């Protein structure tokens, strides 16, 4: 959608912007993966929420209104002049669902990064994308010294739909992180080919 | 704690922004338009607007930055301002036709050519 006020300008056509989310628990390597493929150092942006926007805390009787700052790291990859891919790390604190909704709106898909030592940390991300019908894959970040599980074991532990790809990666490595994104893109393409209904997230 | 200790604690960024975000937006908390974090912003003019009522240094900064298309999140990151503040500033700039803003399609998936361009582009990185 172009805003009406933009009409009448003779400027060039703006590029197509595509958004992919990188989710997972705290310290799992989301920003590392973004940095491994981004053409710039990951940037940080913030959203300020009043506590009323945060679903968990009960503020009954608390008269002073406070605010919370939620930070998101993101990176960018340009492909020529007409296509740009943005990678957004989701905020680590899973209670900021308002921010997740905003990030997920218009996203092509998501990568859930998992650490097999703390597999439960990625449950909220998997739940979120399943509930909102946003296609995702799971990428197991292979930390040094981490106990390795087979991909089937991870799939079973996360109770994933059989169609959801699970892959190994090293988020520090550019080639490996590229492969993760390609796997996601192929998965989204395949899902669309199968005529999977896709709903607007947040509606 | 001596006064000099107190002074050394709160210098530069540690002291927080000198001008609060709500001052830049003249008290407005919410933007009229719902911009996506990847809404692309591009200036319609190469000439920075002059400061006047309703146009502050941050507006000028955005016009200067967006001589090439930048996502809302990039604008916010470069200005070190919260996304919500930049959304309000974009309303002002749009009303004066100083920027163009495009939204990504919220529901429609791009066609195959976009997927192929992304996949081939990533492989070539």
Interface residues (C-beta under 8 A of the other chain):
Chain A: X1 X2 X3 X5 X6 X8 X9 X11 X14 X15 X16 X17 X18 X19 X37 X43 X44 X45 X46 X47 X48 X69 X72 X74 X76 X77 X79 X80 X83 X84 X85 X86 X88 X102 X103 X105 X106 X108 X174 X178 X181 X182 X185 X186 X188 X189 X192 X198 X199 X200
Chain B: X21 X33 X36 X37 X38 X39 X40 X42 X44 X69 X71 X73 X74 X76 X77 X78 X82 X83 X84 X94 X95 X97 X99 X100 X101 X102 X103 X104 X105 X106 X107 X109 X110 X112 X114 X115 X117 X118 X119 X121 X122 X123 X125
